Amino acid sequence: MKQYLRIVVLFVVAVVLLLVFTVFRKASAPESSIIAGEKKKIEASLDKNRTKDPIYAAGVQEKLRLLDYRIAVAYNKENKPDDAITVLQKLIAQEESKSAGARRSASYEKEANYYEALQAAYALKHDDAGAERANDRRRQAAARAEEAKKKERLEDGRSVGINGE
């Protein structure tokens, strides 16, 4: 009888722990709001004196763009495609506004990632035309990234083309 009692108690404890974890996950804040809090902390900790330093300013802006991207992905996970689309369109516009000659392959790769998340957001909205447009733009950005990467390798001297080109 004692063995059955131990098994029943163990089973009850396991069920209670499972319920506690489930309730805790649902009660915790959404991922997007947690990331938004991180972004606000970075914005608040911005050193006003160092913003004149282009390296510091570029690093902070890059962190903020990364957090915006993470927020958009979290919106997709939370089934909030309209919010994700707004954030992603802003990120894409910022990335495309960089002058074409100065863009490196990493910039095009980021743009392709933004379009991939945008495609997912349109798919959540059941907007097949928007998803297809985003997928086409993602493919174009990925192709431009590959071209830029080849060009960067040639400029850096890390690659020799066919016949020494």
C-alpha positions as CSV (number, residue, x, y, z in Angstrom):
1,M,0.0,0.0,0.0
2,K,2.8,2.4,0.8
3,Q,4.3,2.0,-2.7
4,Y,1.1,3.0,-4.3
5,L,0.8,6.0,-2.0
6,R,4.3,7.1,-3.0
7,I,3.5,6.7,-6.7
8,V,0.3,8.7,-6.3
9,V,2.1,11.5,-4.4
10,L,4.8,11.6,-7.0
11,F,2.2,11.8,-9.8
12,V,0.3,14.6,-7.9
13,V,3.5,16.6,-7.4
14,A,4.4,16.2,-11.1
15,V,1.0,17.5,-12.2
16,V,1.2,20.4,-9.8
17,L,4.6,21.4,-11.0
18,L,3.4,21.2,-14.6
19,L,0.4,23.4,-13.8
20,V,2.6,25.9,-12.0
21,F,5.0,26.1,-15.0
22,T,2.1,26.5,-17.5
23,V,0.5,29.3,-15.4
24,F,3.8,31.0,-15.0
25,R,4.5,31.0,-18.8
26,K,1.1,32.4,-19.5
27,A,1.3,35.0,-16.8
28,S,4.7,36.3,-17.8
29,A,5.0,39.3,-20.0
30,P,5.0,38.8,-23.8
31,E,8.4,38.5,-25.4
32,S,7.9,41.7,-27.4
33,S,7.4,43.8,-24.3
34,I,10.5,42.3,-22.7
35,I,12.6,43.1,-25.7
36,A,11.0,46.6,-25.8
37,G,12.1,47.1,-22.2
38,E,15.7,46.1,-23.2
39,K,15.6,48.6,-26.0
40,K,14.4,51.4,-23.6
41,K,17.2,50.6,-21.2
42,I,19.8,50.9,-24.0
43,E,18.2,54.2,-25.2
44,A,18.2,55.5,-21.6
45,S,21.8,54.5,-21.1
46,L,22.9,56.3,-24.2
47,D,25.9,58.5,-23.4
48,K,25.1,61.9,-24.8
49,N,28.8,63.0,-24.9
50,R,29.8,59.9,-26.9
51,T,27.1,60.2,-29.5
52,K,29.4,62.5,-31.4
53,D,31.8,59.5,-31.8
54,P,30.7,57.9,-35.1
55,I,31.8,54.4,-34.0
56,Y,29.9,54.6,-30.7
57,A,26.8,56.0,-32.5
58,A,26.9,53.4,-35.2
59,G,27.2,50.6,-32.6
60,V,24.3,51.9,-30.6
61,Q,22.1,52.3,-33.7
62,E,23.1,48.7,-34.8
63,K,22.0,47.4,-31.3
64,L,18.7,49.3,-31.6
65,R,18.0,47.9,-35.1
66,L,18.8,44.4,-33.9
67,L,16.3,44.8,-31.0
68,D,13.7,46.2,-33.4
69,Y,14.2,43.1,-35.6
70,R,13.8,40.9,-32.5
71,I,10.6,42.7,-31.5
72,A,9.2,42.1,-35.0
73,V,10.0,38.4,-34.8
74,A,8.4,38.3,-31.4
75,Y,5.3,40.0,-32.8
76,N,5.1,37.2,-35.4
77,K,5.3,34.6,-32.6
78,E,2.6,36.4,-30.7
79,N,0.4,36.5,-33.8
80,K,0.6,40.3,-34.2
81,P,1.5,40.6,-37.9
82,D,0.3,44.2,-38.3
83,D,2.8,45.4,-35.6
84,A,5.5,43.2,-37.1
85,I,4.9,44.6,-40.6
86,T,5.2,48.2,-39.3
87,V,8.5,47.6,-37.5
88,L,9.9,45.6,-40.5
89,Q,9.0,48.2,-43.0
90,K,10.8,50.8,-41.0
91,L,13.9,48.6,-40.7
92,I,13.8,47.9,-44.5
93,A,13.5,51.6,-45.3
94,Q,16.5,52.4,-43.0
95,E,18.6,49.7,-44.6
96,E,17.6,50.7,-48.2
97,S,18.4,54.4,-47.4
98,K,22.1,53.6,-47.1
99,S,23.8,54.7,-50.3
100,A,24.0,51.9,-52.8
101,G,27.8,52.3,-53.3
102,A,28.5,52.2,-49.6
103,R,26.4,49.1,-48.8
104,R,28.3,46.0,-47.8
105,S,27.1,42.4,-48.1
106,A,26.1,42.3,-44.5
107,S,23.6,45.2,-45.1
108,Y,22.0,43.2,-47.9
109,E,21.9,40.1,-45.7
110,K,20.1,42.0,-43.0
111,E,17.6,43.3,-45.6
112,A,17.0,39.7,-46.7
113,N,16.4,38.7,-43.1
114,Y,13.9,41.6,-42.7
115,Y,12.1,40.5,-45.8
116,E,12.0,36.9,-44.6
117,A,10.3,38.0,-41.3
118,L,8.0,40.3,-43.4
119,Q,7.0,37.3,-45.5
120,A,6.1,35.4,-42.3
121,A,4.0,38.4,-41.1
122,Y,2.1,38.5,-44.3
123,A,1.6,34.8,-44.2
124,L,0.1,35.2,-40.7
125,K,-2.3,37.8,-42.1
126,H,-3.2,35.4,-44.9
127,D,-2.0,38.0,-47.4
128,D,-0.5,35.7,-50.1
129,A,0.3,38.6,-52.5
130,G,2.2,40.4,-49.8
131,A,4.0,37.3,-48.8
132,E,5.0,36.6,-52.4
133,R,6.3,40.2,-52.8
134,A,8.3,39.9,-49.6
135,N,9.7,36.6,-50.8
136,D,10.7,38.1,-54.2
137,R,12.4,41.0,-52.5
138,R,14.2,38.6,-50.1
139,R,15.6,36.7,-53.0
140,Q,16.7,39.9,-54.7
141,A,18.4,41.1,-51.5
142,A,20.1,37.7,-51.0
143,A,21.4,37.8,-54.6
144,R,22.7,41.4,-54.1
145,A,24.4,40.2,-50.9
146,E,26.1,37.4,-52.7
147,E,27.3,39.8,-55.5
148,A,28.6,42.2,-52.9
149,K,30.3,39.5,-51.0
150,K,32.2,38.4,-54.1
151,K,33.1,42.0,-54.8
152,E,34.4,42.4,-51.2
153,R,36.5,39.3,-51.4
154,L,38.1,40.6,-54.6
155,E,38.7,44.0,-53.1
156,D,40.2,42.5,-50.0
157,G,42.5,40.3,-52.1
158,R,41.1,37.1,-50.5
159,S,39.8,35.6,-53.7
160,V,41.2,35.2,-57.2
161,G,38.7,34.7,-59.9
162,I,39.0,32.5,-63.0
163,N,42.2,33.2,-65.0
164,G,43.5,35.5,-62.2
165,E,40.7,38.1,-62.6
